Amino acid sequence: MLSVAKVQRRNAWRYYVRGVAFGDGRRPVGQSLKDAQEMAGLPPGRWLGRGLDALGLIEGAEVSERQMELVFGQGRHPDSDRIERDLLDDGADPATARLATVLGQPIEEIEARKQTPLLALDFTFRPQASLIVLWALGDARMRRIIERAHERAIAKALRWLEDEVAQTRWSSGRGRAKTPALVVAAFRHYDNRDGFPLLHDHCLILNRVQRRGDDGEPVWGALDTFRLYKNVVAAGTLYTLAMTTEVCEELGLATVPREVTPGLRPVMEIAGVDSELIDWSSTRRQRIEDVLEGLTYKYAQEHGRLPGERARHGLGWQAAQDTRPEKKTPRSLKQLLAWWRASALLKFGKQMVDGLVQRCRAAGAAIRAWVDPHVDAALAAVDVAAVVSTVRSKFARRHVLAEARRHLLETLRGREFTRGLDDYIADRALSDHSRQSTVPKPGRRTPDADQLFYTADFAEPDRWWIAGTDGKLPRESSRYERARVASLAVQNAIRAATRPTPAAAPDDAPAATTSDAPHAVDHPGRDAALTPAQRATAIQAHPQAAMPQEYAEGRTTDPVTWMRTPQNLERLAAITRAANARRRAIEEGEIPAPAADPAGPVDRRRQEHEQQQQQQPGPGQGQGLQP
């Protein structure tokens, strides 16, 4: 998972120097950063990125407090003190000596234009909650494997940003150039502000990169930070996919979907980690949910309707800010591990804590035995294109690539896959199921490949309403739920069209007769095309179809989510289509319209909900009511 924040002058950078670099704690005034880190048992920051060569730094070297102040506080060279002193000794005036240490445009010039300089972006990488629980309560070997996978996944995500995303811009954006070299300062944190386990790294990406000037000499300029923001989701899915896959392969584990917010995409957690342990480590979640419930009620009272997805996101951010605790006193990892284990033993008992690793390995072995390590690229491309086109009417390659990475994690459940398969599925989804909507204008610069937008011809399912649970009001289906219906409809049509037939060609049929089949099992590294019978068998043995029934139906650890299984979603969509047909018949006058309802929309929903509670529908009886 990946989140982003800005590092700006004047005060934001001080927060990172005094707080983030010190484990989100309050460093004593007058104490150096290095001494404070050693006394608290915290790891020092380290330099990352290919852009370190231009600054004379070595990857993995320790980040000093003075370097932080110069680079992220003043936008200057990390060795500015020595450079400026040498120039003064050579007879240069102080202003010229200081200007020679500035990276790009001086901060003072930006502030003189009444603008706020953006010094860096804080990319915070953290694993899923179940991996954090295993890291906190597992043995030393498991912690080493998880930390190593965490570091490698961060490095992989940063390399992808350097190779595919990073650009520098100048002349108000009229000039652009690739810049595959970033300067990054990374700080490791072990816990959250409540002291509970939360392994994560703050990676400060400097908003300065080097390019070749018109005369061929290196020139420092600003990053195109807007491009970085646009690719945050794709980078985050790459980190999650890389880390989860490495841990699962190394330890023999597997993943299962766990619903966090009803209607939104489930989080792929490690199978065997109890939901009680996840809730124990996620101390802030319940406080945020309590505050969010009040904010949602207030929103419904003010607007006369329940909040949509965009509004829910904003309310969630507000609830997180309202419940953010104060800074705490940092402690060493050894102290934290002892405290975490004691807390878990006191709350759950020795049997649950000590048997955690064995349960995860047993669950992982059972799931991995069901999952085919080969991915059906044709069905994967359909799923990715259908989901993305339903969630957003126009999309770019970065959206498709992020969804392809999610598909691999959800389908393979932690199994290793062919390198580059995510790009292959994304390209196939764009070429086979999407149409380019961006039209290059004559006389204008041709847009880059990642600036092209596409549309698709998949039919978006009608909206429907889902019955509330635990006394909550019904809610409208989310874009993700409608996207899953669109994907399932197309995939089921493909499976139905590829069932084995008596006239299937023999297994020794020439490969050329079957190479153009739209449903071929096709991925990089496959040597020969399959015969029709082999293709049909592979389609039926698709990893999703071969999963145990509990997971194939989309069920999660929460038993109340049966309403959102694929079978019930299809049934709900059918009921909604029937309701829409009735509405159109009423509008055309074929049947008389019902009497007007004097109640307001919120009161009417409450009445409908009470009627539904009285009827007590059983599993599978979905609600197809329109608002």
Secondary structure, DSSP 8 states (H G I E B T S, - for coil): -EEEEEEETTTHHHHHHHTGGGTTB---TT--HHHHHHHHT----EEESGGGGGGT--TT-B--HHHHIIIIIH-B-TTHHHHHHHHHHTT--HHHHHHTTB-SS-HHHHHHTT---EEEEEEEE---HHHHHHHHHS-HHHHHHHHHHHHHHHHHHHHHIIIII-EEEETTTTEEEE-----EEEEEEEE-TTSSEEEEEEEEEES-EEEE-TTS-EEEEEE-HHHHHHTHHHHHHHHHHHHHHHHHHHHT--EEEE-SSTTS--EEEETT--HHHHHHH-HHHHHHHHHHHHHHHHHHHHHSS---HHHHHHHHHHHHHHT----B----HHHHHHHHHHHHHHHH-HHHHHTHHHHHHHHHHHHHHH--SS--HHHHHHHHHHHHHHH-SSEEHHHHHHHHHHHHHHHHTT----TTHHHHHHHHHHHHH-EE-----TTS----GGG-EEE---------EE--STT---EE--HHHHHHHHHHHHHHHHHHHT---TT---TTS-GGGSTT-TT----TT--S---HHHHHHHHHT-HHHHS-HHHHTT--S-GGGGGGSHHHHHHHHHHHHHHHHHHHHHHTTSS-------S-HHHHHHHHHHHHHHH---TT-------
